[in-house]
C-alpha cells in the first residue's frame, strides 16, 4: 500500500466490512468520511473514556489493543461500549496486514460486545512497525465509578488470576525458537496461550457489585508498579506478602530463561483491587471460575513494604517494563 490514508476501496474491503458488533447506544458509527461518532446514554449513566497505544510488540497487536483498553474501562467500574481506532502501518505494509489486524480487533470486540465506532488508518514512514492506538468509551451508573485512588487503610489487597500473563504470552510467541532449545513444546504453547486470560471484565463486574474500594489493571511495570501506583494514588501504605502473589510456572520459566523479573513484567489480565473484605470478594471470583488471592493490606502512612518470610524490602516507583529487555 502507498504512503498516506488507505484508499477507500481498501477501507471498505479490509476495515469496514469486518465490523459486525453493534451497540444500541451508537447513533453514528464508523463509515467513509465520518470523522466523529455519536452515542446516547441513559440519564443516570456517565461516560468513561480511556486511551492506550500498543508499542511493545507487533504480535497479536489488534487483540492486545482492544483488551487493554477494555480493561482500563473495566477497572473504573465501566461497561465498555465503543472504540475509536488509529492504525498506523509502516511503508511496505500489505493490505493483508491491515486485514489481519482488523480481524483480531473485531474478534476481541465481539468477545467484549464492543462496537468499533470510528477511526483513522494510514501508511506512514513515521513508524517502523504497526501501531494501534485505541480510544475506548464506556458507561457507568452514577455513583458506581471506581478509581485507583479509592483504597483505604485496612482494606485487603487482592489480585485476580496471575501476574505476567501478557508479557509471558508475547515473549513466548516472539522468542519461540530460543525457548525451544531448553523447554518442551507444551510449556511454550501453554505460555503463548496466556492471551486467553487477558480480559478482566468478568472480575471487574463482580468487584463493582460487591463494593470494591479501588481497582487498577496491572499493565506496564508489572505488579510491583501497579502496587506502587495504587498506593501513591490512594495515599496509603502497603504490607504485601510476596509469596502470596500468584504466578504461573510458565512465567517463572520464561523469565528465568531471559533473566528478567516476573514481578516487573507487563501483566494485562491481572486486576489489582482493594476491598474491605477481600476474602469474600476472592471467594465470589472463585465461584465464577476466576482465580483470586488476597496478598496483603493497605495501611496508614507511606511505607510500601514487601515481606518474603524474614526478608523485608520497600517498593519503588515503576521502572521500565521488563518486556523491553527481551523484545
C-alpha positions as CSV (number, residue, x, y, z in Angstrom):
1,X,0.0,0.0,0.0
2,X,1.2,3.5,-0.7
3,X,2.0,6.1,1.9
4,X,-1.0,8.1,3.2
5,X,-4.6,7.3,4.1
6,X,-5.6,3.9,2.8
7,X,-7.7,4.0,-0.4
8,X,-11.5,4.0,0.0
9,X,-11.7,0.5,-1.6
10,X,-9.2,-0.9,1.0
11,X,-11.1,0.9,3.8
12,X,-14.4,-0.7,2.7
13,X,-12.9,-4.1,2.0
14,X,-10.5,-4.7,4.8
15,X,-11.8,-2.4,7.6
16,X,-15.5,-1.5,7.4
17,X,-16.7,-4.9,6.1
18,X,-15.1,-6.6,9.1
19,X,-17.1,-4.5,11.7
20,X,-20.0,-6.6,12.8
21,X,-20.6,-5.9,16.5
22,X,-23.3,-3.3,17.1
23,X,-24.5,-1.4,20.2
24,X,-27.8,0.3,20.6
25,X,-26.1,3.3,22.2
26,X,-24.3,4.2,19.0
27,X,-26.2,6.7,16.9
28,X,-23.4,7.4,14.4
29,X,-20.6,4.9,13.8
30,X,-17.7,4.1,11.5
31,X,-18.1,5.0,7.8
32,X,-16.4,6.5,4.8
33,X,-15.9,10.2,5.5
34,X,-17.2,10.1,9.1
35,X,-14.8,11.9,11.4
36,X,-16.9,11.6,14.5
37,X,-19.0,9.1,16.4
38,X,-22.2,9.8,18.4
39,X,-23.5,7.9,21.4
40,X,-26.6,8.3,23.6
41,X,-26.6,7.1,27.2
42,X,-29.4,7.0,29.8
43,X,-30.0,9.9,32.2
44,X,-28.4,8.0,35.2
45,X,-25.3,6.9,33.2
46,X,-21.9,8.7,32.7
47,X,-19.2,8.4,30.0
48,X,-15.9,6.9,30.9
49,X,-13.1,7.3,28.4
50,X,-9.7,5.7,28.1
51,X,-6.9,5.7,25.5
52,X,-3.9,3.4,25.0
53,X,-1.4,2.5,22.3
54,X,0.3,-0.8,21.7
55,X,4.0,-0.2,21.1
56,X,5.9,-3.0,22.8
57,X,5.1,-5.7,20.1
58,X,3.6,-6.2,16.7
59,X,2.5,-9.7,17.6
60,X,-1.3,-10.1,18.1
61,X,-1.4,-6.3,18.2
62,X,-5.2,-6.0,17.4
63,X,-6.2,-8.4,20.1
64,X,-4.0,-6.7,22.7
65,X,-5.1,-3.2,21.8
66,X,-8.8,-3.9,22.4
67,X,-8.3,-6.0,25.6
68,X,-6.1,-3.4,27.2
69,X,-8.5,-0.5,26.6
70,X,-11.5,-2.6,27.7
71,X,-9.6,-3.5,30.9
72,X,-8.8,0.2,31.6
73,X,-12.6,0.9,31.4
74,X,-13.5,-2.1,33.5
75,X,-11.0,-1.0,36.2
76,X,-13.0,2.2,36.5
77,X,-16.2,0.2,37.0
78,X,-17.4,0.9,33.5
79,X,-19.0,-1.2,30.8
80,X,-17.1,-0.8,27.5
81,X,-19.4,0.4,24.7
82,X,-17.3,1.5,21.7
83,X,-13.7,2.1,20.5
84,X,-12.1,4.6,18.1
85,X,-9.1,3.3,16.3
86,X,-5.9,4.8,14.9
87,X,-4.0,2.3,12.9
88,X,-0.6,3.4,11.6
89,X,1.3,1.0,9.3
90,X,4.9,1.3,8.1
91,X,5.8,1.7,4.4
92,X,5.8,-1.6,2.6
93,X,2.8,-3.0,4.5
94,X,0.4,-5.2,2.6
95,X,-3.4,-4.9,2.7
96,X,-3.4,-8.4,4.2
97,X,-1.5,-7.0,7.3
98,X,-4.3,-4.5,7.8
99,X,-7.0,-7.1,7.3
100,X,-5.4,-9.4,9.9
101,X,-5.2,-6.6,12.4
102,X,-8.8,-5.7,11.9
103,X,-9.8,-9.4,12.2
104,X,-8.1,-9.5,15.6
105,X,-9.8,-6.3,16.6
106,X,-13.3,-7.3,15.6
107,X,-12.9,-10.7,17.3
108,X,-11.9,-9.1,20.6
109,X,-14.7,-6.5,20.2
110,X,-17.2,-9.3,19.6
111,X,-16.0,-11.0,22.8
112,X,-16.5,-7.9,24.8
113,X,-19.7,-6.8,23.0
114,X,-18.0,-3.5,22.0
115,X,-18.6,-1.6,18.7
116,X,-15.9,-0.1,16.5
117,X,-17.4,3.4,16.2
118,X,-14.7,5.1,14.0
119,X,-11.1,5.8,13.5
120,X,-8.2,6.5,11.1
121,X,-6.0,4.2,9.1
122,X,-2.8,5.3,7.4
123,X,0.5,4.1,5.9
124,X,3.4,6.3,7.1
125,X,7.1,6.4,7.3
126,X,6.8,7.7,10.9
127,X,6.5,4.1,12.2
128,X,8.7,1.0,11.6
129,X,6.1,-1.5,12.8
130,X,2.3,-1.5,13.0
131,X,1.0,0.8,15.8
132,X,-2.6,0.7,17.0
133,X,-4.0,3.3,19.4
134,X,-7.4,2.8,20.9
135,X,-9.7,5.3,22.5
136,X,-12.4,3.5,24.4
137,X,-15.7,4.8,25.5
138,X,-17.6,3.1,28.3
139,X,-20.6,3.8,30.6
140,X,-21.1,3.6,34.3
141,X,-24.0,4.2,36.6
142,X,-23.8,7.4,38.6
143,X,-22.3,6.6,42.0
144,X,-20.6,3.4,40.8
145,X,-17.4,4.9,39.3
146,X,-14.3,3.2,40.8
147,X,-10.8,4.8,40.8
148,X,-7.3,3.8,41.5
149,X,-7.3,6.4,44.3
150,X,-10.1,4.7,46.4
151,X,-8.1,2.4,48.7
152,X,-8.4,3.0,52.4
153,X,-6.2,1.9,55.4
154,X,-7.4,-1.5,56.5
155,X,-8.6,-2.6,53.1
156,X,-7.5,-6.0,51.8
157,X,-5.3,-6.0,48.7
158,X,-6.0,-8.8,46.2
159,X,-5.3,-9.8,42.6
160,X,-7.2,-11.8,40.1
161,X,-5.7,-14.6,38.0
162,X,-1.9,-14.4,37.8
163,X,0.8,-11.9,37.2
164,X,2.9,-11.7,34.0
165,X,0.3,-13.2,31.7
166,X,0.6,-10.7,28.8
167,X,4.3,-10.4,28.9
168,X,4.8,-14.2,29.0
169,X,2.5,-14.7,26.0
170,X,4.3,-12.0,24.0
171,X,7.7,-13.4,24.8
172,X,6.7,-17.0,24.1
173,X,5.4,-16.0,20.7
174,X,8.2,-13.8,19.6
175,X,11.1,-16.0,21.1
176,X,9.6,-19.4,20.4
177,X,12.7,-20.8,18.7
178,X,15.1,-19.7,21.5
179,X,12.8,-21.2,24.2
180,X,12.5,-24.4,22.2
181,X,16.2,-25.0,22.8
182,X,15.5,-25.6,26.5
183,X,11.8,-26.2,27.2
184,X,9.3,-28.8,25.9
185,X,6.9,-27.6,23.2
186,X,3.9,-28.0,25.5
187,X,5.3,-25.5,28.1
188,X,5.9,-22.9,25.3
189,X,2.4,-23.5,23.8
190,X,0.8,-23.0,27.2
191,X,2.7,-19.8,27.7
192,X,1.7,-18.5,24.3
193,X,-1.9,-19.2,25.1
194,X,-1.9,-17.0,28.2
195,X,-3.5,-14.3,26.0
196,X,-6.8,-16.1,26.6
197,X,-6.8,-14.7,30.1
198,X,-6.3,-11.0,29.1
199,X,-9.9,-9.8,29.8
200,X,-10.6,-8.5,33.3
201,X,-14.2,-7.6,32.6
202,X,-15.7,-10.6,34.5
203,X,-13.8,-9.9,37.7
204,X,-14.4,-6.2,37.5
205,X,-18.2,-6.7,37.3
206,X,-18.1,-8.9,40.4
207,X,-15.9,-6.4,42.2
208,X,-18.2,-3.5,41.4
209,X,-21.3,-5.5,42.5
210,X,-19.7,-6.3,45.9
211,X,-18.4,-2.7,46.5
212,X,-14.7,-2.7,45.8
213,X,-12.8,0.4,47.0
214,X,-10.2,0.6,44.2
215,X,-9.2,-1.2,41.1
216,X,-6.1,-1.0,38.8
217,X,-5.3,-3.2,35.9
218,X,-1.7,-4.5,36.1
219,X,0.0,-3.4,32.9
220,X,3.4,-1.8,32.2
221,X,5.7,-2.1,35.3
222,X,4.1,-5.3,36.4
223,X,2.6,-6.0,39.8
224,X,5.3,-4.0,41.7
225,X,4.5,-1.0,39.5
226,X,0.7,-1.4,39.9
227,X,1.0,-1.7,43.7
228,X,3.1,1.5,43.9
229,X,0.6,3.4,41.7
230,X,-2.4,2.3,43.7
231,X,-0.7,3.2,47.0
232,X,0.5,6.6,45.6
233,X,-2.8,7.5,44.1
234,X,-4.7,6.5,47.3
235,X,-2.2,7.9,49.8
236,X,-1.8,4.7,51.7
237,X,0.9,2.3,52.7
238,X,1.1,-1.3,51.9
239,X,2.1,-4.6,53.6
240,X,2.3,-7.3,50.9
241,X,3.2,-10.9,51.3
242,X,5.5,-11.6,48.3
243,X,4.8,-15.4,48.4
244,X,1.0,-14.9,48.1
245,X,1.4,-13.1,44.7
246,X,0.1,-15.7,42.2
247,X,2.4,-16.5,39.3
248,X,2.3,-19.4,36.7
249,X,5.2,-21.8,36.4
250,X,5.5,-21.0,32.7
251,X,6.0,-17.3,33.6
252,X,8.8,-18.2,36.0
253,X,10.5,-20.4,33.4
254,X,10.3,-17.8,30.6
255,X,11.5,-15.0,32.9
256,X,14.4,-17.2,34.2
257,X,15.5,-18.0,30.7
258,X,15.8,-14.3,29.7
259,X,17.0,-13.1,33.2
260,X,14.0,-10.8,33.8
261,X,11.8,-10.1,36.9
262,X,8.3,-11.5,36.5
263,X,7.0,-9.0,39.2
264,X,8.0,-6.1,36.9
265,X,6.6,-7.7,33.7
266,X,3.5,-6.3,31.9
267,X,0.5,-8.2,33.3
268,X,-2.7,-7.4,31.5
269,X,-5.3,-10.0,32.6
270,X,-4.5,-9.4,36.3
271,X,-6.6,-7.0,38.2
272,X,-5.3,-5.3,41.4
273,X,-8.1,-4.5,43.9
274,X,-8.6,-3.0,47.3
275,X,-11.7,-4.1,49.2
276,X,-13.0,-4.0,52.8
277,X,-13.5,-7.8,52.7
278,X,-11.0,-9.2,50.2
279,X,-11.6,-12.8,51.2
280,X,-15.3,-12.5,50.4
281,X,-14.5,-10.9,47.0
282,X,-12.0,-13.7,46.3
283,X,-14.5,-16.4,47.1
284,X,-17.1,-14.9,44.8
285,X,-14.5,-14.8,42.0
286,X,-13.5,-18.4,42.6
287,X,-17.2,-19.3,42.3
288,X,-17.2,-17.7,38.9
289,X,-14.1,-19.7,37.9
290,X,-11.7,-16.8,38.3
291,X,-8.6,-17.4,40.4
292,X,-8.1,-14.7,43.0
293,X,-5.8,-14.2,46.0
294,X,-5.5,-11.8,48.9
295,X,-1.9,-10.7,49.0
296,X,-1.8,-8.0,51.8
297,X,-3.3,-4.9,53.4
298,X,-3.5,-1.2,52.9
299,X,-2.0,0.7,55.9
300,X,-1.8,4.2,57.2
301,X,1.3,6.2,56.3
302,X,3.6,5.9,53.3
303,X,5.6,2.7,53.8
304,X,5.0,0.2,51.0
305,X,6.6,-3.0,52.2
306,X,7.1,-6.4,50.7
307,X,7.6,-9.3,53.0
308,X,9.2,-12.6,52.0
309,X,9.4,-14.7,55.2
310,X,12.1,-12.9,57.2
311,X,13.2,-10.7,54.3
312,X,11.7,-7.2,54.0
313,X,12.1,-4.7,51.2
314,X,10.4,-1.5,50.1
315,X,8.5,-0.9,46.9
316,X,10.0,1.6,44.5
317,X,8.4,3.7,41.8
318,X,7.7,1.8,38.5
319,X,10.7,1.1,36.2
320,X,10.9,0.4,32.5
321,X,9.0,-2.8,31.9
322,X,11.0,-6.0,31.7
323,X,9.4,-6.8,28.4
324,X,11.6,-4.3,26.6
325,X,14.7,-6.2,27.7
326,X,13.6,-9.1,25.6
327,X,11.6,-8.0,22.6
